[in-house]
């Protein structure tokens, strides 16, 4: 029968593509590079020709940290990119989100983990029966290393009944060296004493012998009280007299699986009552086929009551069925198919099970191409029938079979099933490789796929999956995506009772048979589909750029140091359908998971089967190191020796440990309790190692001999050697890096040196309103600049400051970091910056170009480099021993003539150049003297003596004046600096009404941005920003128009001058601000500070019970940057007062500043929820150079570790001694405040404060004296 009524138009959105994401690892460490691929295919699984792709990477806090926007035209189907995680990146689950062609509703994402991890060496496996009987129950577990050898150790087994949360088994099994079977009775041991199914959870915690390394595994299983089968029945809700009644019975075994028996039957007992007659009983059987039996019964006329009872092996179900109108559901046909997961060309039998006798059905096979074939199925009035279909390429990887028939004039019956094939589609991929290999051994991969395909190979350490999974693109991912899509893209027509039907004509049957009409979904909708859709033109070529990190042949040295976590991350063309690629196995003893996919323009996507390569040796050592240790932390290093030689002999193995670089950057201790370090540079231990029983030797080391201000690494080398009784020798060596956390800036007690504070200086901003933005290089926040000194054009301009660069403009930061990286590279190549080779390399490759620098190998050029390093140390705290600053300064010192000026190579320059060069070279000595241990006062004194004795400075150009003023200002000679600036100003001219510049010289009146910038810097150091106002406007305009970009050095000087000026220049004349203090019980105190109330000190009394108070400082104009300060202070309960010193812009001049209160609380050991006062310091005087002088105190602080801005969010420690109780204390806190270390000697000592954090409260208050 066919539909004669014209149906309303139905539109369904057709998805045009599918997106999949692959990462090279499932879990990463801070500092790792994340490499990922985005695969986009169309509905035929061919590479999708997209317009653009937008990729967004968010961290564990859902903050966008990396973007790849509007990319297109350079790839087809597969997009590959990478990005680097910062050392201090947030830990947790990150996401890569992908949007194709700006269709946001089809966004796809992939999760990966970031953790400070070390790879676990082994995993625990548990085998258990899916369901248990009362007898013969067992549980088997074992632990295996990733290189497929059993682990020796102890296990803790716990079995819990999750149904009632009872622990039924808890036992420790010692000396497990292989597979361990645990046998028990389900009835007695598991307490499965009911006939119902119970749920259980088994957990095994395995501890490796000799180490503290643990791994665990948990599985769920069920237990039955008996082994009787189960039945479930689909009874109709109502019956109609005179019509057939159908009941489906599903028969399950005790494992909850449909039974496969076909010769047994289900018995049914039907009891019914006929009006005005006695009750009757009817017996009928239904044969079981594929676990399902169908009971068909024709209900007699005039039946008024009816009940059905079904029975199978004494298991029964019964239901009373009401009389009523029959409304047959639209999905009352059940379909199934065999065999499962067919291949191309296989014949699949589709089984049709109905609940009523039918004669003819219509079966349609559909794929994403539309209708591909139709079948007329003749059931001959049977409830079960079948038909065969042959798998074609268009049916892969899935096809839907829909069977329907028109039941009567008011309803339609329909059923459907989805067939999933083994392969995805027309393309195929397989990789043949050996199952095992040795370290450094060549491994050949034989790749077979469709010709002209591009293959993508990924090989990663299996141990990564012990921690996190899900980085690959697997076949099931693709199939699941297709199935989910098709399941949600069904066209549905309701209200089918309103439709009229008639018998199909021959023409309509012909159209059905040829596949031009289909009925799909939950009713009788109709549409048409072409059987052969035209393929899109593939006019973009596959990205075939070879990965630059291709593995190379390892060196011949026996030492193993290649412990990467990704073995292969490669792509290549396979023009002939077969290709052999060779790689060299890394040095890790582990299993490598090899996954692959290929892309073909015509035949689409293929996913290769996952393969595994086990890399190991017969004799090797294993050393696990933590991700990071603290400076001077004592560490136990366990070295495990594995012997799989097959010799029934215990080998005496000598194990040596030492610093590979020979720097002795760690010390040895004999035992964990030793307090005195050993004097040996190499420690040797001997251990007997039998066959297949790994043994361990332990070394105790302490990290660090020199303090470091950034993360540093040193190399630990371990060598092992043994000789058998037959004279055979065996050896192995491992070289691994150990990362050490920075210690921060160390503060010692220092001589009482007063520091003068100038009244024009004001407190530094403590916290700024931040707006996180996205950038290609850094995460930055914006500081809104506004003030009445600016022009309208400059107002509300967003100036970018890098978070970790501490108020340094991003361009200057990039310049400094570029110099530092260049310096490190040249050091690694043993290149001397003074050589011609260095000069030519620098001029040809470095980003920065000093266009008019005539002395490429001059002392001035070296000074330029060192000055950059000095600026970098204020930002990045680069370790002195890495940059050999003192050696660099010594080289410059040796170039100083007895008269005080600095020589060059080659010809003697003019006196003008000597004056400029001497002044410029003095700048790095002045800026670096607080970072070095050597005393360069004599160099500085001799240099300034030379400058003071120059008699022809009046003929020098403007640059000599401005640079010399810069040097004199740094050295504290304000008078001479101002005099030189006066000379320089004679060569100034007006650019506009408000802008002025310094010209090149008296005779050359062209504005010079560099000269003007030097003058601005000098004015700022001299606390004369108003003098630089018009110059600042000029360089700001130059900066804004990017006219100095042709010379990046000039650009950097310009940026430095702008940043110094903006930090130093107040916005307004007013100094009004408000201090609001609120304690934990909302006691509030507000103090207003105005010009009339020139208070230097605020004292607020709190109630005696106050433990902590919140302080908010909001100023109306004492700093250029809007000032909102919030902090929490812990008060000494005995004093109940908090004293805070504030110096206003126009405040009284003072010669010293004092830290009034430093209170440290620590959780009590008896009651961790309560605090005990462990340190109080009163009246600590602040002196120069980050030093504190103790005046009145109870505790002698012998070491305080402050932190550098790079360690924001890290944990630090404060150590102190209580000399009254002879106890030592250590407070572990997390840093929540950055601090500035810019120009300490001129700008003053900065703020140091710590917030309350996790049961440890520290208050350490000190106010800066400059903006």
SEMI-636022 format. One record per residue (C-alpha): x, y, z; residue in three letters. Coordinates in steps of 0.5 Angstrom, whole numbers, plus 500, padded with zeros to 3 digits. Example, Ala and Ser with C-alpha at 12.3 -4.5 7.8 and 13.67 -1.06 7.14 Angstrom:
# SEMI-636022
525491516Ala/527498514Ser/
This chain:
# SEMI-636022
500500500Unk/502507499Unk/501514501Unk/497518496Unk/497525500Unk/502530499Unk/506531505Unk/508537508Unk/516539506Unk/521537512Unk/528540512Unk/533536516Unk/540539517Unk/545535514Unk/552535517Unk/558536512Unk/564534515Unk/567530522Unk/572533526Unk/577529530Unk/583531534Unk/590527536Unk/595529541Unk/602526541Unk/601525548Unk/595524553Unk/599527559Unk/604533559Unk/609536564Unk/610543564Unk/615546559Unk/613540554Unk/611542547Unk/604539545Unk/603537538Unk/597536535Unk/593534529Unk/586536527Unk/583531522Unk/577534518Unk/573529513Unk/567529509Unk/561525509Unk/565520505Unk/570520510Unk/575524504Unk/579530506Unk/574536507Unk/575542503Unk/574547509Unk/574555508Unk/578556515Unk/579553521Unk/579556528Unk/583553534Unk/583555541Unk/587552547Unk/584553554Unk/588551560Unk/585547566Unk/581554569Unk/578555562Unk/582561560Unk/584561553Unk/592561552Unk/593559545Unk/589561538Unk/590559531Unk/585563528Unk/582563521Unk/587558518Unk/586556511Unk/588554504Unk/595551506Unk/592544508Unk/587539506Unk/584534511Unk/589534516Unk/592540520Unk/598540524Unk/601545529Unk/604545536Unk/605550542Unk/609550548Unk/607549555Unk/610554560Unk/614552566Unk/609555571Unk/603553567Unk/596551571Unk/596543572Unk/589539570Unk/585538564Unk/586542558Unk/582542552Unk/583544544Unk/577546541Unk/576546534Unk/571550530Unk/571549522Unk/568554517Unk/565558523Unk/560553525Unk/560553532Unk/554548534Unk/559543531Unk/565545535Unk/570539537Unk/574538543Unk/580534545Unk/582534553Unk/589532555Unk/592533562Unk/598537565Unk/601534571Unk/608534574Unk/609527573Unk/614522573Unk/612515568Unk/610509573Unk/614503571Unk/609498571Unk/601497571Unk/597492575Unk/592487571Unk/586484574Unk/582478571Unk/576476574Unk/570472571Unk/565477569Unk/560474573Unk/561468579Unk/557462581Unk/557459588Unk/563455586Unk/570455582Unk/570463583Unk/577466582Unk/580472581Unk/587473578Unk/592479578Unk/599481577Unk/603487576Unk/608488569Unk/613493567Unk/612496561Unk/617492558Unk/612486559Unk/616483565Unk/613481572Unk/614485578Unk/616483584Unk/613485590Unk/607485595Unk/600486594Unk/594489598Unk/587486595Unk/580489597Unk/574486595Unk/568490597Unk/560489595Unk/558495592Unk/551493593Unk/551494601Unk/558497601Unk/561491605Unk/568490605Unk/568482604Unk/575481603Unk/582485605Unk/588481605Unk/596482604Unk/599478599Unk/607478600Unk/612476595Unk/608476589Unk/613475583Unk/608473577Unk/600471576Unk/597470583Unk/590467583Unk/586468589Unk/580463590Unk/574463594Unk/567461595Unk/562466593Unk/557464598Unk/561464604Unk/567469602Unk/563474598Unk/557473602Unk/553472596Unk/548468600Unk/542471596Unk/539469589Unk/539476586Unk/545479582Unk/550483587Unk/555488585Unk/562488587Unk/569492586Unk/576489587Unk/582493588Unk/589491588Unk/595496590Unk/601493588Unk/608495591Unk/615494588Unk/620490592Unk/625495594Unk/622501592Unk/616505595Unk/613505588Unk/606503588Unk/600502582Unk/593500583Unk/587497579Unk/580497580Unk/575493577Unk/567492577Unk/564485577Unk/558481579Unk/556475583Unk/550471582Unk/547467588Unk/545461583Unk/546459575Unk/539459573Unk/537463567Unk/533469566Unk/527471562Unk/524478560Unk/518479556Unk/514484552Unk/507483553Unk/502488549Unk/498493554Unk/492491551Unk/488486547Unk/483486542Unk/478480541Unk/478477534Unk/485479533Unk/492476534Unk/496477540Unk/504477540Unk/509476546Unk/516476545Unk/520473550Unk/528474551Unk/532468554Unk/538470558Unk/543465561Unk/546467568Unk/551471565Unk/546476563Unk/547474555Unk/542472550Unk/542464550Unk/544461543Unk/540455543Unk/535454538Unk/532447539Unk/529449546Unk/522452547Unk/519457551Unk/512455554Unk/506459554Unk/499458558Unk/494463556Unk/488464560Unk/482467558Unk/474468559Unk/469469554Unk/462472555Unk/457468558Unk/462462558Unk/467458563Unk/474460563Unk/479457558Unk/486455558Unk/490455552Unk/498452551Unk/503454546Unk/510453545Unk/515458542Unk/522456539Unk/528460541Unk/532463536Unk/538467538Unk/535468545Unk/528470543Unk/522466542Unk/515469539Unk/508467542Unk/503468537Unk/496467539Unk/489469536Unk/484471541Unk/477468540Unk/471473539Unk/468475545Unk/474475550Unk/473479556Unk/479477560Unk/486475558Unk/492473562Unk/499470559Unk/504466563Unk/511464560Unk/516459563Unk/523457561Unk/526452566Unk/522453572Unk/523461571Unk/516464570Unk/513471568Unk/505472568Unk/501479566Unk/494480566Unk/492484559Unk/486489559Unk/481489553Unk/482495549Unk/483498542Unk/490496539Unk/495501537Unk/501498534Unk/507502535Unk/511505529Unk/517501532Unk/514494533Unk/519490528Unk/526487531Unk/532487527Unk/538484528Unk/544481523Unk/550476523Unk/556476522Unk/558482526Unk/563487524Unk/563484517Unk/568486511Unk/568489504Unk/564483500Unk/561479506Unk/554477506Unk/550479512Unk/543476514Unk/538481516Unk/533477521Unk/526480522Unk/522479528Unk/515482528Unk/509481533Unk/504479527Unk/503475521Unk/506479515Unk/506477508Unk/511482505Unk/516487507Unk/520492504Unk/527493506Unk/531499505Unk/539499506Unk/541506507Unk/548510508Unk/550517508Unk/550517500Unk/542516501Unk/538509498Unk/543504495Unk/539498495Unk/532496496Unk/529489498Unk/522486498Unk/522481503Unk/517475503Unk/515472510Unk/509468508Unk/505470514Unk/511468519Unk/513472525Unk/521471523Unk/524471516Unk/530474514Unk/534477507Unk/541477505Unk/545483503Unk/552484500Unk/557489504Unk/559494498Unk/564500499Unk/558505500Unk/556501506Unk/562502510Unk/563504515Unk/556503517Unk/549503514Unk/542503516Unk/537497514Unk/530500515Unk/524495514Unk/517497514Unk/510495512Unk/503498512Unk/499494518Unk/492497517Unk/489504514Unk/491507521Unk/498505522Unk/505503520Unk/510498523Unk/517500522Unk/524497525Unk/531499523Unk/538496525Unk/545499524Unk/551495521Unk/558497522Unk/563494518Unk/571492520Unk/574497516Unk/572505515Unk/571505508Unk/575505501Unk/582506504Unk/586501508Unk/592501512Unk/596496516Unk/603497519Unk/608491520Unk/613492525Unk/617487530Unk/614485536Unk/621487540Unk/627491539Unk/633493543Unk/635500545Unk/638504539Unk/636498535Unk/633500528Unk/626498527Unk/623498520Unk/615499519Unk/612496513Unk/606501511Unk/601498507Unk/595503504Unk/592506498Unk/597509493Unk/598516493Unk/596516501Unk/599520506Unk/600516512Unk/601519519Unk/604515525Unk/605516532Unk/609512537Unk/608514544Unk/610511551Unk/605506554Unk/606508561Unk/603515559Unk/596511559Unk/597509566Unk/596516568Unk/591519562Unk/588516556Unk/585518550Unk/590522545Unk/589517539Unk/584517533Unk/581510534Unk/577507529Unk/571507534Unk/572514535Unk/570515528Unk/564510528Unk/561513534Unk/561520531Unk/558517525Unk/553513529Unk/551519534Unk/550523528Unk/546519524Unk/542517530Unk/540525531Unk/539526524Unk/532522523Unk/526525519Unk/520524523Unk/513525521Unk/507524526Unk/500524526Unk/500518521Unk/493517523Unk/491523518Unk/494520512Unk/490515507Unk/493509504Unk/492506497Unk/495499494Unk/502501491Unk/502501483Unk/507498479Unk/510504478Unk/511505485Unk/514499486Unk/519500481Unk/521506484Unk/522503491Unk/526497488Unk/530502484Unk/532505491Unk/529512489Unk/524512494Unk/525511502Unk/521511508Unk/525513514Unk/525515521Unk/519514526Unk/513514520Unk/511514513Unk/515520511Unk/518520504Unk/524524500Unk/528522494Unk/536521494Unk/541520489Unk/545514489Unk/551517486Unk/552523489Unk/558527485Unk/564528489Unk/567535491Unk/573537487Unk/579536491Unk/583542489Unk/588542495Unk/594538496Unk/596535502Unk/601538507Unk/607534506Unk/612538510Unk/616533514Unk/616534521Unk/623537523Unk/624532529Unk/625526525Unk/629521529Unk/636520527Unk/641515528Unk/643514535Unk/651515537Unk/655509539Unk/656511546Unk/653506551Unk/650511555Unk/643511555Unk/640518555Unk/634519550Unk/628518554Unk/623521550Unk/616520551Unk/614520544Unk/618515539Unk/615517532Unk/611523530Unk/611523523Unk/608524516Unk/610522509Unk/607520502Unk/606513500Unk/605514492Unk/606506491Unk/601504496Unk/607500500Unk/613504504Unk/618502509Unk/620507514Unk/626506519Unk/627509526Unk/632508532Unk/629505538Unk/629510544Unk/633508550Unk/627507555Unk/626500556Unk/618500555Unk/613498550Unk/611503545Unk/604504542Unk/604505535Unk/598508532Unk/597510525Unk/592513520Unk/592515513Unk/589520508Unk/587519501Unk/584524497Unk/579519493Unk/579513498Unk/578518504Unk/581516511Unk/583509514Unk/585508521Unk/591502522Unk/590497528Unk/594499534Unk/601496534Unk/606495540Unk/613495540Unk/617492546Unk/624495547Unk/628492553Unk/635488554Unk/637482557Unk/641486562Unk/640494564Unk/639499570Unk/633503571Unk/633510575Unk/627514576Unk/627521578Unk/622526581Unk/619531576Unk/623536581Unk/626537587Unk/628543592Unk/634546592Unk/639543598Unk/633537598Unk/636530600Unk/634525595Unk/634518595Unk/635515588Unk/633508587Unk/637504582Unk/634498580Unk/638493576Unk/634488572Unk/638481570Unk/634477564Unk/640473561Unk/637467563Unk/644464567Unk/642461573Unk/647465577Unk/647471581Unk/651477578Unk/655482582Unk/654488579Unk/658495581Unk/654501580Unk/657508580Unk/654514580Unk/657521579Unk/655528576Unk/656527568Unk/658534567Unk/664534573Unk/661540576Unk/659536583Unk/653540583Unk/650535588Unk/653531594Unk/653524597Unk/651522603Unk/652515606Unk/645514609Unk/639518609Unk/640520616Unk/647522615Unk/649529616Unk/656530613Unk/657529606Unk/661525603Unk/668528600Unk/667523594Unk/666525587Unk/663518585Unk/660513589Unk/660506588Unk/656500591Unk/655493589Unk/649488589Unk/648481587Unk/643480582Unk/640473581Unk/636472574Unk/629475574Unk/629478580Unk/631485580Unk/635488586Unk/636495588Unk/641500590Unk/640506593Unk/644513593Unk/643519598Unk/644526594Unk/643533596Unk/642538590Unk/645544589Unk/652547591Unk/650554588Unk/644558589Unk/639559583Unk/634564581Unk/631560575Unk/629552574Unk/636549573Unk/638542571Unk/644537572Unk/645531569Unk/646524574Unk/650519571Unk/649511573Unk/654506570Unk/653498572Unk/658493570Unk/658485571Unk/662479569Unk/659472569Unk/663466572Unk/664464564Unk/668471563Unk/662474560Unk/661482561Unk/655486561Unk/654493562Unk/649499562Unk/649506563Unk/644511564Unk/644519564Unk/638523566Unk/637530568Unk/634532575Unk/631539575Unk/632543581Unk/627549584Unk/629556584Unk/630558591Unk/628566590Unk/632572593Unk/636571599Unk/636576604Unk/641576610Unk/642581616Unk/646587613Unk/650593616Unk/646598618Unk/646603612Unk/641608612Unk/637609605Unk/634616604Unk/627617601Unk/626623597Unk/619626598Unk/617626591Unk/617618591Unk/610615593Unk/608608594Unk/608603589Unk/602600586Unk/601593589Unk/595590585Unk/592592579Unk/586591575Unk/587585570Unk/584583564Unk/587577561Unk/588577554Unk/590572548Unk/597573545Unk/601569540Unk/607569545Unk/605571552Unk/599572557Unk/599579558Unk/594584562Unk/592591561Unk/594597565Unk/589603563Unk/593609563Unk/589616564Unk/591623567Unk/591630566Unk/598631563Unk/596627557Unk/593629551Unk/586627549Unk/589622544Unk/594619549Unk/588618554Unk/585611556Unk/591608552Unk/592601554Unk/599600555Unk/601592555Unk/606590560Unk/608582561Unk/606579567Unk/612576569Unk/616581566Unk/615586572Unk/613593568Unk/617592562Unk/614594555Unk/613587551Unk/618590546Unk/623591551Unk/622584554Unk/623581547Unk/629584545Unk/632582552Unk/630575552Unk/633575544Unk/639577547Unk/640572552Unk/638566548Unk/643569543Unk/648569548Unk/646562551Unk/647559544Unk/653562543Unk/656560549Unk/654553547Unk/658553541Unk/664556545Unk/664562541Unk/667568544Unk/663574543Unk/669578541Unk/671574535Unk/670576528Unk/666570527Unk/661572533Unk/661579529Unk/659576523Unk/654571526Unk/651576530Unk/650581524Unk/647576519Unk/642572524Unk/640576530Unk/634579529Unk/636586532Unk/640590527Unk/645595530Unk/645599523Unk/650605525Unk/654601529Unk/661601526Unk/665597532Unk/662590531Unk/668587535Unk/668593540Unk/668594547Unk/662598546Unk/659592543Unk/660588548Unk/657593553Unk/651593549Unk/650586550Unk/652586557Unk/647592558Unk/642588555Unk/643582560Unk/643587566Unk/636589564Unk/634582563Unk/636580570Unk/631585573Unk/626581569Unk/628574569Unk/633573574Unk/638569570Unk/643565574Unk/650569574Unk/654562573Unk/650561567Unk/651568563Unk/658568566Unk/657576568Unk/663577572Unk/668574566Unk/664579561Unk/665585566Unk/673583567Unk/674583559Unk/671590559Unk/675591565Unk/682589562Unk/680594556Unk/680600561Unk/686604560Unk/690607565Unk/687614564Unk/680611565Unk/677610558Unk/676604554Unk/680601548Unk/677598542Unk/680593537Unk/683596531Unk/685604530Unk/684609536Unk/677612536Unk/677620537Unk/676623543Unk/669624542Unk/668617541Unk/672615547Unk/668620551Unk/661617549Unk/664609549Unk/667610556Unk/660613559Unk/656607555Unk/661602558Unk/660604565Unk/652603565Unk/653596565Unk/658596571Unk/653601575Unk/647596573Unk/650590575Unk/654591581Unk/649589586Unk/648582582Unk/656580582Unk/660579588Unk/666582585Unk/668589587Unk/668594581Unk/668601584Unk/675602582Unk/673601574Unk/667606576Unk/672611579Unk/677611574Unk/672611568Unk/668617571Unk/675621573Unk/676620565Unk/670623564Unk/671629569Unk/678630566Unk/675631559Unk/676638556Unk/672638550Unk/666635551Unk/662642549Unk/664640542Unk/661633543Unk/654631540Unk/648630543Unk/648623544Unk/655623548Unk/651628553Unk/645624554Unk/649617555Unk/654621560Unk/648624563Unk/645617564Unk/651614567Unk/652620572Unk/645619574Unk/646612575Unk/652613580Unk/648618584Unk/652625581Unk/646629580Unk/649635579Unk/654633573Unk/648629570Unk/643635570Unk/649639567Unk/650635562Unk/643635560Unk/643642560Unk/648642555Unk/644637551Unk/638641551Unk/642646547Unk/641641541Unk/634641542Unk/628643538Unk/621644538Unk/617639533Unk/610641535Unk/607646540Unk/608640545Unk/613636543Unk/621637543Unk/627632541Unk/634632541Unk/638633535Unk/643629532Unk/648635533Unk/649642533Unk/650642526Unk/645636524Unk/638639526Unk/635632525Unk/631629531Unk/634623534Unk/630618538Unk/635615541Unk/639621544Unk/632623546Unk/630617550Unk/637617553Unk/635624556Unk/628622558Unk/631616562Unk/636620565Unk/631625567Unk/627620570Unk/632617574Unk/634624577Unk/626624579Unk/625630574Unk/620627570Unk/616634568Unk/623636565Unk/622630560Unk/615631559Unk/615634552Unk/621629550Unk/616624552Unk/611626547Unk/616626542Unk/618619543Unk/611617544Unk/609619537Unk/615616534Unk/614609538Unk/606609536Unk/608611529Unk/613605529Unk/618609525Unk/624607529Unk/622599528Unk/628599522Unk/633599528Unk/630595534Unk/636597538Unk/633604538Unk/626602539Unk/628598545Unk/631604548Unk/625608546Unk/620603549Unk/625603556Unk/624611556Unk/617610555Unk/616605561Unk/620609566Unk/617615565Unk/610612565Unk/612609572Unk/615615575Unk/610620573Unk/604622577Unk/598623574Unk/595629579Unk/598634584Unk/593631589Unk/595625594Unk/588624597Unk/587617598Unk/583612603Unk/585606608Unk/579602610Unk/581596615Unk/576591616Unk/577585621Unk/574578621Unk/568580625Unk/566586620Unk/569591625Unk/571597620Unk/576603620Unk/576608615Unk/582613615Unk/582619610Unk/589622608Unk/589628604Unk/594634602Unk/592637609Unk/593631613Unk/600629611Unk/600623615Unk/606618615Unk/603613619Unk/597610620Unk/595607627Unk/589603628Unk/586599634Unk/582593633Unk/579589638Unk/583584642Unk/580578639Unk/582580632Unk/586575629Unk/586578622Unk/584584618Unk/583586611Unk/586592608Unk/584596602Unk/588602600Unk/585606594Unk/588613592Unk/585618588Unk/591620584Unk/598619588Unk/600614582Unk/599614575Unk/596607575Unk/590607579Unk/591604586Unk/587599589Unk/591595594Unk/587589598Unk/591585603Unk/590581609Unk/594582615Unk/595577621Unk/595581628Unk/599579634Unk/593578639Unk/597581645Unk/598588642Unk/591588638Unk/594593634Unk/597594627Unk/601599625Unk/602601617Unk/607606615Unk/605610608Unk/609616605Unk/605620601Unk/608624595Unk/608631599Unk/610627605Unk/615629610Unk/622627608Unk/625622612Unk/632618612Unk/629611614Unk/623607614Unk/621601619Unk/617595618Unk/613595624Unk/610588625Unk/612582622Unk/607576625Unk/608569623Unk/603564625Unk/603556624Unk/598551625Unk/599547632Unk/601540632Unk/596538637Unk/590542633Unk/591543626Unk/585548626Unk/588553631Unk/594557630Unk/600559635Unk/604565634Unk/611563632Unk/615569630Unk/614576632Unk/619582629Unk/618589632Unk/621595629Unk/625592623Unk/629597620Unk/629597612Unk/636598609Unk/638598602Unk/640592597Unk/634588600Unk/637587607Unk/633588614Unk/637590620Unk/634587626Unk/633592632Unk/628589637Unk/626582636Unk/624575639Unk/627571634Unk/633571630Unk/631570623Unk/637567619Unk/635566612Unk/629569609Unk/627566602Unk/624571598Unk/622569591Unk/623572584Unk/617574579Unk/618568575Unk/616564581Unk/609567582Unk/604562585Unk/610557587Unk/611555594Unk/617558598Unk/620557605Unk/622561611Unk/627559616Unk/628562623Unk/630560630Unk/627561636Unk/633562641Unk/629563647Unk/626556646Unk/632553642Unk/627550637Unk/627551629Unk/621553625Unk/620553617Unk/614556614Unk/612553607Unk/607558604Unk/605560597Unk/607566593Unk/601570591Unk/605577590Unk/610579585Unk/615584587Unk/619589583Unk/627589583Unk/628595578Unk/633600580Unk/633599587Unk/639604589Unk/635609586Unk/628607586Unk/628604593Unk/627598597Unk/620595594Unk/614591597Unk/615584600Unk/608581603Unk/605574604Unk/598572604Unk/595567609Unk/595561605Unk/593554607Unk/593554615Unk/600558615Unk/599565615Unk/605570614Unk/605578614Unk/611581612Unk/609589611Unk/614594608Unk/612600603Unk/615602597Unk/617609596Unk/616610588Unk/611609583Unk/
